[in-house]
Amino acid sequence: MEGLQVKPEGRYVDATVGEGGHTSAILEKGGYVLGLDRNKEQIMALQKGMNNDHLTLVEGNFADIAKLVPAKDKGNIDGILFDLGLSWAQLKDLGRGLSYRNLDEPLDMRLDQSGELTAEYILNVYSEDELYEVFAKNSEEVKAKEIAESIVNYRTTKRYKKVLDLNNTIDKVMGANAGKTYSRIYQALRIEVNEEFENLKKGLDGALSVLKPGGKIAVISFHSLEDRIVKNFIREKKLKQITKKAIAGDRQLSFERSAHLRIFSS
Ligand SMILES: C[S@@+](CC[C@H](N)C(=O)[O-])C[C@H]1O[C@@H](n2cnc3c(N)ncnc32)[C@H](O)[C@@H]1O
């Protein structure tokens, strides 16, 4: 909130409204918020739970932010926030195989169901090289090759359907040391299914196009490759970084452990 310099009557876009935590903080300071989320369930829950005449909620992908901001507000936005990734509720309850802990869920992973690509499709259809690319490129997984090979082996007799099927394959390669590999493989698939890197690039471009001169953009990323996209964007567009370096999250809190915040202005 400090970095965005939220002020009463200011215009803000919360590009990842989620469960409304950041949005509530902006509303408390008297700002107007356009809250976007591509996950319909998040928007529906907020529509029931949050009532404020400074708040507009829209289901949509932040890649389309330039179209989702009303014409009268274009070029007049004081601050835009991206808090990337998933929320706690989605990991726990969405029922689409986003967490390796929910063994019985289908391997879907779509945040919105308008797209056709699912994790199940990737696991059952992508070639070994394509699977390797997904794990190496999206998560820098060192065992990407071995896991891709093991997936293709599994497919000779069975099809991937549920979280447990994928966990068993990871266990086969990693033995007792599967711990962080689960997180990286699930993250890599989620990024592929939801085109997260491409959306971030489009979202940043769009955000800049609706921002007021001197307006602020804040991005919280949870992944070094996402942070690199933000860093490169700031450099390429010659923007002013307000925080000199990315501010790291609280390492004691599991959810914030890998968080990096960058704030910059036009
Ligand atoms: C970490 S949560 C945000 C939590 C939120 N800041 C809060 O205080 O509750 C990330 C949210 O971004 C949404 N999301 C992810 N990619 C998106 C995209 N391309 N466009 C819009 N929303 C997206 C997810 O559905 C999720 O609800």
The ligand as an ORCA input file, in Angstrom:
! r2SCAN-3c Opt
* xyz 0 1
  C      -2.118    -14.872     -5.071
  S      -3.774    -14.772     -5.555
  C      -4.205    -13.109     -5.197
  C      -4.613    -12.895     -3.773
  C      -5.112    -11.476     -3.523
  N      -4.055    -10.491     -3.685
  C      -5.731    -11.343     -2.155
  O      -5.342    -10.444     -1.402
  O      -6.615    -12.136     -1.827
  C      -3.681    -14.736     -7.304
  C      -5.008    -14.592     -8.008
  O      -4.730    -14.217     -9.359
  C      -5.643    -14.867    -10.205
  N      -5.016    -14.917    -11.526
  C      -3.967    -15.668    -11.930
  N      -3.664    -15.403    -13.220
  C      -4.526    -14.442    -13.627
  C      -4.717    -13.750    -14.861
  N      -3.947    -13.998    -15.931
  N      -5.679    -12.814    -14.924
  C      -6.480    -12.543    -13.844
  N      -6.358    -13.192    -12.661
  C      -5.391    -14.124    -12.552
  C      -5.857    -16.209     -9.565
  O      -7.086    -16.769    -10.000
  C      -5.849    -15.846     -8.074
  O      -7.143    -15.609     -7.596
*
